[in-house]
Amino acid sequence: MVFRYSIASNGCNIHRNVMERNENEQQFSRLVREQKSTIYTVCYMFSKDEDEVAELFQETLVNLWNGFGSFEGRSDIRTWVYRVALNTCLSADRKKKRRKTVPLTMNVNLFDDTDADSRQVQMLRRRISRLAPFDRAIVLLWLENMSYEEIGLVVGISTKNVSVRLYRIKEQLKNMSND
């Protein structure tokens, strides 16, 4: 519905504002459709719980919407989405550590993957989840085939620092036990 009513006294044009809002909403919807897998990938690196991932995803969308109007395009939109998602998840991770929770466990494995590839992926995921949140983020971006320069832009460190950190993280992952 488009309103065609102008208020001359304050110079505000409701029609134009409604049209601009609809355009912003359409652009945002397109952004979410195009970057949905990116957002989910970041959220899954910070939680194994499906409900928590959904909460992180929603919180990321809220933060993206709040910053959408002020995005200046100085970086690639994908880099900006990664950064917002990453900061949202890191912030939620810090909040979660401050809260006391009681885990609910079920003795049912809904995803009983027993082939060698699945076991290896699960082992890698368990090891990555034991890394510090910042290191987890760097590995996530590297696994997404981002260049060192792009990773640096997302996490706010130099390209050289990305290279050094990734080397150390890989060594740390190799030296972890399978527990």
C-alpha positions as MATLAB code, in Angstrom:
seq = 'MVFRYSIASNGCNIHRNVMERNENEQQFSRLVREQKSTIYTVCYMFSKDEDEVAELFQETLVNLWNGFGSFEGRSDIRTWVYRVALNTCLSADRKKKRRKTVPLTMNVNLFDDTDADSRQVQMLRRRISRLAPFDRAIVLLWLENMSYEEIGLVVGISTKNVSVRLYRIKEQLKNMSND';
ca = [
       0.000    0.000    0.000;
       1.398    3.387   -0.999;
       0.170    6.592    0.610;
      -0.023    9.641   -1.645;
      -0.389   12.305    0.985;
       2.078   15.114    1.502;
       2.485   17.246    4.560;
       3.604   20.604    3.253;
       4.187   22.242    6.618;
       7.341   20.277    7.427;
       8.407   19.424    3.885;
       8.054   15.694    4.515;
       6.802   13.641    1.621;
       5.142   10.487    2.959;
       4.876    8.949   -0.506;
       8.618    9.242   -1.070;
       9.400    7.887    2.403;
       7.152    4.856    1.912;
       8.694    4.167   -1.503;
      12.236    4.480   -0.106;
      11.368    2.163    2.765;
       9.941   -0.440    0.365;
      13.080   -0.188   -1.767;
      15.317   -0.645    1.303;
      13.285   -3.651    2.402;
      13.578   -5.205   -1.067;
      17.344   -4.609   -1.131;
      17.670   -6.085    2.345;
      15.595   -9.134    1.385;
      17.840   -9.678   -1.623;
      20.934   -9.332    0.577;
      19.594  -11.941    3.017;
      18.748  -14.365    0.188;
      22.220  -13.964   -1.331;
      24.146  -14.129    1.970;
      21.991  -16.612    3.942;
      24.519  -19.440    3.691;
      27.323  -17.117    4.775;
      25.381  -16.083    7.873;
      24.440  -19.683    8.730;
      28.039  -20.821    8.278;
      29.258  -18.279   10.822;
      26.435  -19.114   13.237;
      27.100  -22.878   13.014;
      30.744  -22.313   13.904;
      29.655  -20.832   17.215;
      27.009  -23.339   18.219;
      26.038  -26.950   17.724;
      22.513  -26.357   19.001;
      19.950  -25.785   16.241;
      17.830  -23.418   18.345;
      20.849  -21.357   19.331;
      21.962  -21.172   15.687;
      18.496  -19.895   14.781;
      18.753  -17.256   17.541;
      22.204  -16.198   16.329;
      20.870  -15.999   12.771;
      17.952  -13.802   13.881;
      20.200  -11.565   15.955;
      22.557  -11.223   12.993;
      19.639  -10.211   10.747;
      18.588   -7.555   13.266;
      22.137   -6.195   13.396;
      22.408   -6.242    9.600;
      19.104   -4.367    9.284;
      20.164   -1.801   11.881;
      23.397   -1.148    9.989;
      22.004   -1.526    6.476;
      21.216    2.155    5.988;
      24.671    3.227    7.082;
      26.612    0.697    4.964;
      28.808    2.907    2.785;
      30.128    0.290    0.385;
      33.779    0.893    1.283;
      34.160   -2.888    1.495;
      32.533   -5.752   -0.346;
      29.011   -6.500    0.928;
      30.052  -10.103    1.684;
      32.908   -8.853    3.872;
      30.502   -6.574    5.738;
      28.001   -9.421    6.272;
      30.791  -11.686    7.586;
      31.950   -8.979    9.947;
      28.455   -8.284   11.316;
      27.717  -12.015   11.687;
      31.074  -12.650   13.312;
      30.727   -9.754   15.761;
      27.180  -10.854   16.609;
      28.310  -14.417   17.333;
      31.378  -13.321   19.299;
      29.214  -11.012   21.397;
      26.656  -13.768   22.023;
      29.481  -16.166   22.906;
      30.780  -13.727   25.545;
      27.264  -13.285   26.971;
      26.744  -17.051   27.044;
      29.908  -17.553   29.085;
      28.567  -15.159   31.714;
      25.271  -17.081   32.041;
      24.950  -20.330   33.928;
      23.128  -22.963   31.897;
      22.161  -26.559   32.433;
      22.560  -28.656   29.286;
      19.696  -30.868   28.205;
      21.020  -34.108   26.741;
      19.340  -36.894   24.859;
      20.905  -40.283   24.327;
      19.759  -40.407   20.710;
      22.088  -39.748   17.801;
      19.896  -38.429   14.992;
      22.830  -38.175   12.610;
      24.660  -41.459   12.920;
      27.353  -40.969   10.294;
      29.775  -43.851   10.411;
      31.665  -43.497    7.128;
      35.296  -42.347    7.247;
      34.674  -38.934    5.651;
      31.899  -38.088    8.107;
      34.034  -39.135   11.067;
      36.916  -37.001    9.818;
      34.676  -33.961    9.326;
      33.200  -34.451   12.806;
      36.686  -34.724   14.296;
      37.775  -31.508   12.562;
      34.609  -29.717   13.707;
      35.200  -30.845   17.318;
      38.788  -29.614   17.183;
      37.806  -26.283   15.655;
      35.131  -25.793   18.323;
      37.865  -26.073   20.974;
      39.748  -23.101   19.514;
      39.378  -19.599   20.915;
      36.477  -17.716   19.267;
      38.777  -15.382   17.297;
      40.829  -18.317   15.962;
      37.605  -20.182   15.120;
      36.507  -17.178   13.103;
      39.762  -17.074   11.151;
      39.551  -20.802   10.347;
      35.922  -20.425    9.305;
      36.781  -17.657    6.862;
      39.746  -19.633    5.522;
      37.526  -22.689    5.014;
      35.179  -20.414    3.052;
      38.096  -19.845    0.617;
      38.487  -16.201    1.498;
      41.834  -14.643    0.694;
      44.124  -13.625    3.544;
      43.407  -10.015    2.648;
      39.630  -10.548    2.900;
      40.027  -12.400    6.208;
      42.092   -9.507    7.522;
      39.402   -7.024    6.527;
      36.669   -9.062    8.225;
      38.476   -9.646   11.529;
      40.441   -6.395   11.577;
      44.045   -7.602   11.383;
      46.790   -7.347    8.764;
      47.248   -9.869    5.965;
      50.604  -10.910    7.438;
      48.999  -11.446   10.838;
      46.341  -13.646    9.183;
      49.108  -15.750    7.635;
      50.949  -16.163   10.934;
      47.779  -16.909   12.908;
      46.587  -19.494   10.371;
      49.927  -21.273   10.515;
      49.756  -21.401   14.317;
      46.104  -22.486   14.281;
      46.850  -25.324   11.838;
      49.672  -26.504   14.065;
      47.403  -26.313   17.094;
      44.731  -28.372   15.306;
      47.296  -31.014   14.303;
      48.507  -31.346   17.876;
      45.050  -31.682   19.462;
      43.929  -35.052   20.719;
      40.734  -36.621   19.393;
      38.886  -36.320   22.729;
];
